Amino acid sequence: MCTRTDIGLLALGTLLAGCHVSHHKAAPITPTPLVIVPEVEVNDFAWQPQNLGGVHGGMQIQLEGSITDQGWDPRDGYRFVAQQPLIVEVELDAHVPGVDLDWCVWDAALGDYTVCAETGLDPEVGSFLVPAGTEFHLVVSSFAGT
């Protein structure tokens, strides 16, 4: 089954990135306008992602792609570099009823996944921390058997 996917990302800068006004109150981070990015093949593996460059606090990105569990397009990978310490919020939507999609974060320095959202929910949501200057790959896959 070929499945169209939408991934919404919101990068939130942390207090370490200087988003505070004073020691007593935090300043809100104003989100940037939504940027819609279509998938560009070949991006089928964690170590072969589509390069999307730097990401900073307040960025909103919608990634549009498709995958299949038929073997020829098993996953989509997207490469980012954190320009500041970040909390990245992810929402992954499947556009086919009953399809179970999952997302994971691939740490290029470690050569392994460091966090995954692998439930049966749609949308699949979660968040993770990224230190400044860190390269990370967001990888979407279809749960086996769907």
Accessible surface in RSA format (square Angstrom, percent):
REM  Atomic radii and reference values for relative SASA: ProtOr
REM  Chains: A
REM  Algorithm: Lee & Richards
REM  Probe-radius: 1.40
REM  Slices: 20
REM RES _ NUM      All-atoms   Total-Side   Main-Chain    Non-polar    All polar
REM                ABS   REL    ABS   REL    ABS   REL    ABS   REL    ABS   REL
RES MET A   1    98.58  51.1  77.52  51.3  21.06  50.2  91.50  77.8   7.08   9.4
RES CYS A   2    71.95  54.4  50.56  56.4  21.40  50.3  26.59  67.4  45.36  48.9
RES THR A   3     3.42   2.4   3.42   3.5   0.00   0.0   0.27   0.4   3.15   4.8
RES ARG A   4   113.95  47.8 110.05  56.1   3.90   9.3  55.24  75.5  58.71  35.6
RES THR A   5     1.07   0.8   1.07   1.1   0.00   0.0   0.00   0.0   1.07   1.6
RES ASP A   6    14.97  10.5  14.95  14.9   0.01   0.0   5.71  13.4   9.26   9.2
RES ILE A   7     1.28   0.7   1.28   1.0   0.00   0.0   1.28   0.9   0.00   0.0
RES GLY A   8    28.28  34.9   0.00   N/A  28.28  34.9  24.00  65.9   4.28   9.6
RES LEU A   9     7.83   4.4   2.94   2.1   4.89  12.3   3.93   2.8   3.90  10.5
RES LEU A  10    44.59  24.8  43.93  31.4   0.66   1.7  43.93  30.8   0.66   1.8
RES ALA A  11     1.89   1.7   1.43   2.2   0.46   1.0   1.43   2.0   0.46   1.2
RES LEU A  12    46.24  25.8  46.24  33.1   0.00   0.0  46.24  32.5   0.00   0.0
RES GLY A  13     8.14  10.0   0.00   N/A   8.14  10.0   0.25   0.7   7.89  17.7
RES THR A  14    25.47  18.1  21.14  21.4   4.33  10.3  25.47  34.2   0.00   0.0
RES LEU A  15   107.47  59.9  99.61  71.3   7.87  19.8  99.66  70.0   7.81  21.0
RES LEU A  16   159.95  89.1 127.54  91.2  32.40  81.5 131.60  92.4  28.35  76.3
RES ALA A  17    36.76  33.8   1.12   1.7  35.64  81.1   9.39  13.2  27.37  72.5
RES GLY A  18    53.94  66.5   0.00   N/A  53.94  66.5  25.92  71.1  28.02  62.7
RES CYS A  19    24.85  18.8  14.20  15.8  10.65  25.0  21.09  53.4   3.76   4.1
RES HIS A  20    89.10  48.7  72.50  50.4  16.60  42.5  48.11  49.6  40.99  47.7
RES VAL A  21    93.08  61.3  62.05  56.2  31.03  74.8  67.32  58.5  25.76  69.9
RES SER A  22    46.51  39.3  34.83  46.5  11.68  26.9  38.21  81.4   8.30  11.6
RES HIS A  23   178.76  97.7 142.13  98.8  36.63  93.7  96.40  99.4  82.36  95.8
RES HIS A  24   172.58  94.3 136.44  94.8  36.14  92.5  95.77  98.7  76.80  89.4
RES LYS A  25   134.81  65.8 124.93  76.7   9.89  23.5  76.80  69.1  58.02  61.8
RES ALA A  26    70.74  65.0  44.54  68.7  26.20  59.6  45.34  63.9  25.39  67.3
RES ALA A  27    31.01  28.5  23.04  35.6   7.97  18.1  24.28  34.2   6.73  17.8
RES PRO A  28   125.46  91.4  98.65  89.9  26.81  97.5 110.11  90.9  15.35  95.4
RES ILE A  29    54.47  31.0  32.12  23.9  22.35  53.9  35.83  25.8  18.64  50.6
RES THR A  30   113.18  80.5  95.44  96.8  17.74  42.3  68.02  91.4  45.16  68.3
RES PRO A  31    67.31  49.1  52.98  48.3  14.34  52.1  52.98  43.7  14.34  89.1
RES THR A  32    42.68  30.4  38.67  39.2   4.02   9.6  40.14  53.9   2.54   3.8
RES PRO A  33   114.67  83.6 102.77  93.7  11.90  43.3 113.75  93.9   0.92   5.7
RES LEU A  34    94.32  52.5  67.16  48.0  27.17  68.3  67.16  47.2  27.17  73.1
RES VAL A  35    73.92  48.6  70.22  63.6   3.70   8.9  73.92  64.2   0.00   0.0
RES ILE A  36    98.12  55.8  74.59  55.6  23.53  56.7  74.59  53.7  23.53  63.9
RES VAL A  37    26.03  17.1  25.40  23.0   0.63   1.5  26.03  22.6   0.00   0.0
RES PRO A  38    86.55  63.1  86.11  78.5   0.44   1.6  86.11  71.1   0.44   2.7
RES GLU A  39    32.70  18.8  10.57   8.0  22.13  52.7   4.47   8.6  28.23  23.1
RES VAL A  40    90.00  59.2  84.79  76.8   5.21  12.6  88.15  76.6   1.84   5.0
RES GLU A  41    91.63  52.6  63.48  48.0  28.14  67.0  56.23 108.8  35.40  28.9
RES VAL A  42    92.79  61.1  74.11  67.1  18.69  45.0  74.11  64.4  18.69  50.7
RES ASN A  43     0.00   0.0   0.00   0.0   0.00   0.0   0.00   0.0   0.00   0.0
RES ASP A  44    18.91  13.2  18.91  18.8   0.00   0.0   0.57   1.4  18.34  18.3
RES PHE A  45    70.35  35.2  70.35  43.6   0.00   0.0  70.35  42.7   0.00   0.0
RES ALA A  46     0.35   0.3   0.08   0.1   0.27   0.6   0.08   0.1   0.27   0.7
RES TRP A  47   170.49  68.4 144.65  70.0  25.85  60.7 125.03  66.7  45.46  73.8
RES GLN A  48    74.99  41.9  70.36  51.4   4.63  11.0  26.65  56.7  48.34  36.7
RES PRO A  49    28.73  20.9  11.70  10.7  17.03  61.9  11.70   9.7  17.03 105.8
RES GLN A  50    20.89  11.7  14.49  10.6   6.41  15.3  15.52  33.0   5.37   4.1
RES ASN A  51    97.67  67.4  72.16  69.7  25.51  61.4  24.67  59.4  73.00  70.6
RES LEU A  52    48.54  27.0  19.82  14.2  28.72  72.2  25.87  18.2  22.67  61.0
RES GLY A  53    26.58  32.8   0.00   N/A  26.58  32.8  25.58  70.2   1.01   2.3
RES GLY A  54    30.52  37.6   0.00   N/A  30.52  37.6   4.59  12.6  25.92  58.1
RES VAL A  55     2.27   1.5   2.27   2.1   0.00   0.0   2.27   2.0   0.00   0.0
RES HIS A  56    67.74  37.0  67.74  47.1   0.00   0.0  39.22  40.4  28.52  33.2
RES GLY A  57    14.71  18.1   0.00   N/A  14.71  18.1   2.76   7.6  11.95  26.8
RES GLY A  58     0.28   0.3   0.00   N/A   0.28   0.3   0.28   0.8   0.00   0.0
RES MET A  59    36.02  18.7  35.31  23.4   0.71   1.7  35.13  29.9   0.89   1.2
RES GLN A  60    54.15  30.3  53.98  39.5   0.17   0.4   2.47   5.3  51.68  39.2
RES ILE A  61    10.35   5.9  10.05   7.5   0.30   0.7  10.05   7.2   0.30   0.8
RES GLN A  62    39.34  22.0  39.34  28.7   0.00   0.0   4.51   9.6  34.83  26.4
RES LEU A  63     0.36   0.2   0.00   0.0   0.35   0.9   0.04   0.0   0.32   0.8
RES GLU A  64    50.58  29.0  47.44  35.9   3.14   7.5   7.54  14.6  43.04  35.1
RES GLY A  65     8.56  10.6   0.00   N/A   8.56  10.6   7.19  19.7   1.37   3.1
RES SER A  66    37.91  32.0  37.73  50.4   0.18   0.4  13.14  28.0  24.78  34.7
RES ILE A  67     0.20   0.1   0.20   0.1   0.00   0.0   0.20   0.1   0.00   0.0
RES THR A  68     1.05   0.7   0.56   0.6   0.49   1.2   0.50   0.7   0.55   0.8
RES ASP A  69    48.44  33.9  16.82  16.7  31.62  74.8  20.10  47.3  28.34  28.3
RES GLN A  70   118.45  66.2  87.22  63.7  31.23  74.4  29.91  63.7  88.55  67.2
RES GLY A  71    58.72  72.4   0.00   N/A  58.72  72.4  34.55  94.8  24.16  54.1
RES TRP A  72   168.77  67.7 143.76  69.6  25.01  58.7 138.21  73.7  30.56  49.6
RES ASP A  73     7.99   5.6   7.99   8.0   0.00   0.0   3.37   7.9   4.63   4.6
RES PRO A  74    34.58  25.2  29.74  27.1   4.84  17.6  30.60  25.3   3.98  24.7
RES ARG A  75    66.45  27.9  66.45  33.9   0.00   0.0   3.66   5.0  62.79  38.1
RES ASP A  76     0.53   0.4   0.53   0.5   0.00   0.0   0.50   1.2   0.03   0.0
RES GLY A  77     0.00   0.0   0.00   N/A   0.00   0.0   0.00   0.0   0.00   0.0
RES TYR A  78     0.58   0.3   0.58   0.3   0.00   0.0   0.02   0.0   0.56   0.7
RES ARG A  79    57.77  24.3  57.77  29.4   0.00   0.0  13.65  18.7  44.12  26.7
RES PHE A  80     0.92   0.5   0.92   0.6   0.00   0.0   0.92   0.6   0.00   0.0
RES VAL A  81    39.04  25.7  39.04  35.3   0.00   0.0  39.04  33.9   0.00   0.0
RES ALA A  82     0.38   0.4   0.00   0.0   0.38   0.9   0.00   0.0   0.38   1.0
RES GLN A  83   113.58  63.5  79.44  58.1  34.14  81.3  30.68  65.3  82.91  62.9
RES GLN A  84    43.48  24.3  42.10  30.8   1.38   3.3  15.11  32.2  28.37  21.5
RES PRO A  85    31.47  22.9  31.47  28.7   0.00   0.0  31.47  26.0   0.00   0.0
RES LEU A  86     1.12   0.6   0.00   0.0   1.12   2.8   0.00   0.0   1.12   3.0
RES ILE A  87    58.98  33.6  58.98  43.9   0.00   0.0  58.98  42.5   0.00   0.0
RES VAL A  88     1.23   0.8   1.23   1.1   0.00   0.0   1.23   1.1   0.00   0.0
RES GLU A  89    72.10  41.4  70.57  53.4   1.53   3.6  18.51  35.8  53.59  43.8
RES VAL A  90     4.55   3.0   0.00   0.0   4.55  11.0   1.26   1.1   3.29   8.9
RES GLU A  91    78.80  45.2  78.33  59.3   0.48   1.1  16.17  31.3  62.64  51.1
RES LEU A  92     1.32   0.7   0.24   0.2   1.08   2.7   0.24   0.2   1.08   2.9
RES ASP A  93    40.31  28.2  40.31  40.1   0.00   0.0  11.06  26.0  29.24  29.2
RES ALA A  94    12.81  11.8   0.71   1.1  12.10  27.5   0.71   1.0  12.10  32.1
RES HIS A  95    83.49  45.6  53.93  37.5  29.55  75.6  42.61  43.9  40.87  47.6
RES VAL A  96    43.75  28.8  41.16  37.3   2.59   6.2  42.15  36.6   1.61   4.4
RES PRO A  97   130.00  94.7 102.54  93.5  27.46  99.8 115.01  95.0  14.99  93.2
RES GLY A  98    79.90  98.5   0.00   N/A  79.90  98.5  44.09 121.0  35.80  80.2
RES VAL A  99    10.24   6.7   3.05   2.8   7.19  17.3   3.15   2.7   7.09  19.2
RES ASP A 100    23.96  16.8  22.15  22.1   1.80   4.3  12.39  29.2  11.57  11.5
RES LEU A 101     5.31   3.0   2.77   2.0   2.54   6.4   2.77   1.9   2.54   6.8
RES ASP A 102     8.35   5.8   8.33   8.3   0.02   0.0   1.57   3.7   6.78   6.8
RES TRP A 103     3.19   1.3   2.61   1.3   0.58   1.4   3.19   1.7   0.00   0.0
RES CYS A 104    14.30  10.8  14.24  15.9   0.06   0.1   1.03   2.6  13.27  14.3
RES VAL A 105     6.55   4.3   6.55   5.9   0.00   0.0   6.55   5.7   0.00   0.0
RES TRP A 106    33.31  13.4  33.31  16.1   0.00   0.0  28.92  15.4   4.39   7.1
RES ASP A 107    27.77  19.5  27.19  27.1   0.58   1.4   3.00   7.1  24.77  24.7
RES ALA A 108    40.57  37.3  18.42  28.4  22.15  50.4  19.62  27.6  20.95  55.5
RES ALA A 109   102.99  94.7  57.83  89.2  45.16 102.7  69.91  98.5  33.08  87.6
RES LEU A 110   126.70  70.6  96.82  69.3  29.89  75.1  99.95  70.2  26.75  72.0
RES GLY A 111    42.14  52.0   0.00   N/A  42.14  52.0  21.30  58.5  20.84  46.7
RES ASP A 112    80.55  56.4  80.55  80.2   0.00   0.0  14.87  35.0  65.68  65.5
RES TYR A 113    83.61  39.0  65.11  37.0  18.50  48.1  53.98  40.6  29.63  36.5
RES THR A 114    73.85  52.5  36.17  36.7  37.68  89.8  35.18  47.2  38.67  58.5
RES VAL A 115    55.16  36.3  47.29  42.8   7.87  19.0  54.53  47.4   0.63   1.7
RES CYS A 116    52.59  39.8  22.38  25.0  30.21  71.0   8.49  21.5  44.10  47.6
RES ALA A 117    12.46  11.5   7.14  11.0   5.32  12.1  12.46  17.5   0.00   0.0
RES GLU A 118   117.43  67.4  85.43  64.6  32.00  76.2  18.02  34.9  99.41  81.2
RES THR A 119    65.68  46.7  56.89  57.7   8.79  20.9  65.28  87.7   0.40   0.6
RES GLY A 120    66.92  82.5   0.00   N/A  66.92  82.5  26.79  73.5  40.13  89.9
RES LEU A 121   118.77  66.1 114.57  82.0   4.20  10.6 116.21  81.6   2.56   6.9
RES ASP A 122    79.30  55.5  45.98  45.8  33.32  78.8  20.06  47.2  59.24  59.1
RES PRO A 123    53.78  39.2  49.61  45.2   4.17  15.1  49.61  41.0   4.17  25.9
RES GLU A 124     4.24   2.4   3.60   2.7   0.64   1.5   1.43   2.8   2.80   2.3
RES VAL A 125    85.90  56.5  69.40  62.8  16.50  39.8  69.40  60.3  16.50  44.8
RES GLY A 126    28.85  35.6   0.00   N/A  28.85  35.6  25.44  69.8   3.42   7.7
RES SER A 127    63.29  53.5  40.07  53.5  23.22  53.5   6.07  12.9  57.22  80.2
RES PHE A 128    19.60   9.8  10.54   6.5   9.06  23.6  19.60  11.9   0.00   0.0
RES LEU A 129   134.21  74.7 111.97  80.1  22.24  55.9 111.97  78.6  22.24  59.9
RES VAL A 130     6.64   4.4   3.93   3.6   2.71   6.5   5.30   4.6   1.34   3.6
RES PRO A 131    88.85  64.8  82.39  75.1   6.46  23.5  88.45  73.0   0.40   2.5
RES ALA A 132    56.86  52.3  34.35  53.0  22.50  51.2  34.53  48.6  22.33  59.1
RES GLY A 133    59.95  73.9   0.00   N/A  59.95  73.9  32.09  88.1  27.86  62.4
RES THR A 134    37.72  26.8  31.79  32.2   5.93  14.1  27.18  36.5  10.54  15.9
RES GLU A 135    55.42  31.8  49.26  37.3   6.16  14.7  14.06  27.2  41.36  33.8
RES PHE A 136     4.06   2.0   4.06   2.5   0.00   0.0   4.06   2.5   0.00   0.0
RES HIS A 137     7.64   4.2   7.64   5.3   0.00   0.0   7.64   7.9   0.00   0.0
RES LEU A 138     0.15   0.1   0.15   0.1   0.00   0.0   0.15   0.1   0.00   0.0
RES VAL A 139     4.40   2.9   2.98   2.7   1.42   3.4   2.98   2.6   1.42   3.8
RES VAL A 140     0.42   0.3   0.42   0.4   0.00   0.0   0.42   0.4   0.00   0.0
RES SER A 141    33.43  28.3  33.43  44.6   0.00   0.0  12.57  26.8  20.87  29.2
RES SER A 142    20.67  17.5   5.47   7.3  15.20  35.0   2.98   6.4  17.68  24.8
RES PHE A 143   111.62  55.8 107.94  66.9   3.68   9.6 111.62  67.7   0.00   0.0
RES ALA A 144    83.10  76.4  67.00 103.4  16.10  36.6  72.71 102.4  10.39  27.5
RES GLY A 145    83.13 102.5   0.00   N/A  83.13 102.5  41.65 114.3  41.48  92.9
RES THR A 146    47.60  33.9  20.12  20.4  27.48  65.5  39.45  53.0   8.14  12.3
END  Absolute sums over single chains surface
CHAIN  1 A     7525.4       5594.4       1931.0       4757.6       2767.8
END  Absolute sums over all chains
TOTAL          7525.4       5594.4       1931.0       4757.6       2767.8
